[in-house]
Amino acid sequence: MKPSPWVVKYADNVPAKSKVLDLACGMGRHTRLFIERGCHVTAVDIDTKGVQDLMGNPDCRIIETDLEQSEGWILPLGFDCIVVTNYLYRPMLKHLVKALVPGGILIYQTFMLGNEKFGKPSNPEFLLTADELKETYEHKLEVIAFSQGLSSTPSMTQQICARRSL
Ligand SMILES: C[S@@+](CC[C@H](N)C(=O)[O-])C[C@H]1O[C@@H](n2cnc3c(N)ncnc32)[C@H](O)[C@@H]1O
């Protein structure tokens, strides 16, 4: 699966050698993108089979953990960039700010209400409400870009790129 165009676009804000956290990394499409760009990536998922081929890569640390258990919320800290795509666990959202260094970049994209017309996910628990990412982060981070609506897949998505103040 190709990297998300939103992530590719805002990856330009993340210089080589940055420490990147890819949460719920799946097959690691964004882990691979940032490794290719010269970054050091921590790839986290409840099931890390999709990134097993990256085991032993000096630029990749793989952590298998359940982000929805309390100990999984204790995220590693000090990231220059956090990327999350196609995953939503609301209690985790506020923890992401603390896991960024000052100046660090959050790139988040996932499905929103309305996606149920096109397929999965259709459970509202896994769908952002209108403006949810903007409202969650606008008082904690500097919003670089935000958008929401119908994408070409077709699906309904919402996406943000935001920076922690220096
Ligand atoms: C739809 S996939 C998205 C994968 C990747 N972010 C991407 O966009 O290609 C959702 C991912 O969330 C992971 N996941 C689901 N529940 C999780 C949990 N409780 N803790 C950690 N990862 C979880 C799944 O294993 C899966 O890899």
PDBQT file of the ligand as one rigid body, heavy atoms in Angstrom, charges set to zero:
ROOT
HETATM    1  C1  LIG A 201      -6.231   0.148   9.336  1.00  0.00    +0.000 C 
HETATM    2  S1  LIG A 201      -4.691  -0.336   9.997  1.00  0.00    +0.000 S 
HETATM    3  C2  LIG A 201      -3.698   1.110   9.648  1.00  0.00    +0.000 C 
HETATM    4  C3  LIG A 201      -2.250   0.786   9.521  1.00  0.00    +0.000 C 
HETATM    5  C4  LIG A 201      -1.327   1.954   9.126  1.00  0.00    +0.000 C 
HETATM    6  N1  LIG A 201      -1.372   3.037  10.080  1.00  0.00    +0.000 N 
HETATM    7  C5  LIG A 201      -1.676   2.448   7.760  1.00  0.00    +0.000 C 
HETATM    8  O1  LIG A 201      -2.362   3.457   7.616  1.00  0.00    +0.000 OA
HETATM    9  O2  LIG A 201      -1.280   1.767   6.796  1.00  0.00    +0.000 OA
HETATM   10  C6  LIG A 201      -4.959  -0.201  11.759  1.00  0.00    +0.000 C 
HETATM   11  C7  LIG A 201      -3.787  -0.725  12.579  1.00  0.00    +0.000 C 
HETATM   12  O3  LIG A 201      -4.075  -0.478  13.955  1.00  0.00    +0.000 OA
HETATM   13  C8  LIG A 201      -3.546  -1.544  14.700  1.00  0.00    +0.000 C 
HETATM   14  N2  LIG A 201      -4.226  -1.606  15.985  1.00  0.00    +0.000 N 
HETATM   15  C9  LIG A 201      -5.541  -1.861  16.215  1.00  0.00    +0.000 A 
HETATM   16  N3  LIG A 201      -5.789  -1.875  17.527  1.00  0.00    +0.000 NA
HETATM   17  C10 LIG A 201      -4.603  -1.612  18.152  1.00  0.00    +0.000 A 
HETATM   18  C11 LIG A 201      -4.221  -1.500  19.508  1.00  0.00    +0.000 A 
HETATM   19  N4  LIG A 201      -5.105  -1.686  20.471  1.00  0.00    +0.000 N 
HETATM   20  N5  LIG A 201      -2.943  -1.226  19.801  1.00  0.00    +0.000 NA
HETATM   21  C12 LIG A 201      -2.029  -1.076  18.813  1.00  0.00    +0.000 A 
HETATM   22  N6  LIG A 201      -2.333  -1.161  17.496  1.00  0.00    +0.000 NA
HETATM   23  C13 LIG A 201      -3.613  -1.443  17.164  1.00  0.00    +0.000 A 
HETATM   24  C14 LIG A 201      -3.861  -2.766  13.826  1.00  0.00    +0.000 C 
HETATM   25  O4  LIG A 201      -3.087  -3.887  14.199  1.00  0.00    +0.000 OA
HETATM   26  C15 LIG A 201      -3.564  -2.220  12.436  1.00  0.00    +0.000 C 
HETATM   27  O5  LIG A 201      -2.223  -2.469  12.079  1.00  0.00    +0.000 OA
ENDROOT
TORSDOF 0
